[in-house]
Amino acid sequence: MQDLGLRQPRIEGEEYLSIIDEFIEAVLTRWPKAIVQFEDFQMKWAFKTLKRYQERFCMFNDDVQVTAGVALAGLLGTVREQG
């Protein structure tokens, strides 16, 4: 069985954010009304990218916002069932 993936350290810090910035700018240039979903980013970047971009365009981070929404829906459903 072969190993998958590129065997080198991940980029970090400002270099990482500059690549994300470039991607976001390209998407918004091509599709100005796009909704961008951040999916499976490392948790250390989830809140940082959400805070960095949420005022500039319509986006959500699946790891942060959808997980919280599903948990809340479960709680509300339980409360509703209990009367």
C-alpha positions in Angstrom: 0.0 0.0 0.0 1.3 3.4 -1.0 1.4 6.4 1.4 -0.8 9.2 0.1 -0.1 12.9 0.4 2.9 15.2 0.1 5.5 14.4 2.7 6.6 17.8 3.8 5.8 20.2 6.6 2.6 22.3 6.2 3.0 26.0 5.7 2.2 28.1 8.7 1.6 31.7 9.8 1.5 34.6 7.4 2.5 32.4 4.4 -0.5 30.2 5.1 -2.8 33.2 5.4 -1.5 34.9 2.3 -2.4 31.8 0.2 -5.9 31.8 1.7 -6.1 35.6 1.0 -5.1 35.0 -2.6 -7.7 32.3 -3.0 -10.5 34.4 -1.5 -9.7 37.4 -3.7 -9.7 35.1 -6.8 -13.1 33.6 -5.9 -14.6 37.0 -5.1 -13.3 38.5 -8.3 -14.8 35.8 -10.4 -18.0 35.3 -8.3 -18.7 38.4 -6.3 -21.8 37.0 -4.6 -20.2 33.6 -3.8 -20.7 32.0 -0.4 -17.5 30.4 0.7 -17.6 27.3 3.0 -14.4 26.6 4.9 -14.4 22.8 5.5 -11.9 20.7 7.5 -9.4 23.4 8.2 -7.1 22.7 11.1 -8.9 23.8 14.3 -6.1 26.2 15.0 -7.1 28.1 11.9 -10.9 27.8 12.1 -11.6 30.8 14.3 -8.8 32.9 12.9 -10.0 32.6 9.3 -13.6 33.1 10.3 -12.7 36.3 12.1 -10.4 37.4 9.3 -12.9 37.1 6.5 -16.4 37.2 7.9 -16.8 41.0 7.5 -15.6 41.0 3.9 -17.8 38.4 2.3 -20.4 35.8 2.9 -18.8 32.7 4.4 -19.0 30.1 7.1 -16.7 27.6 8.7 -18.2 24.2 8.9 -16.0 23.1 11.8 -17.2 26.0 13.9 -20.7 27.1 12.9 -22.3 24.0 11.5 -21.2 21.8 14.4 -22.6 24.4 16.8 -25.9 24.5 14.8 -26.3 20.8 14.8 -25.7 20.6 18.6 -28.2 23.4 19.2 -30.8 21.7 17.0 -30.4 18.5 19.0 -30.9 20.4 22.3 -34.0 22.3 20.9 -35.4 19.0 19.6 -35.0 17.4 23.0 -36.6 20.3 24.8 -39.5 20.2 22.4 -40.1 16.5 22.9 -40.0 16.9 26.6 -42.7 19.7 26.5 
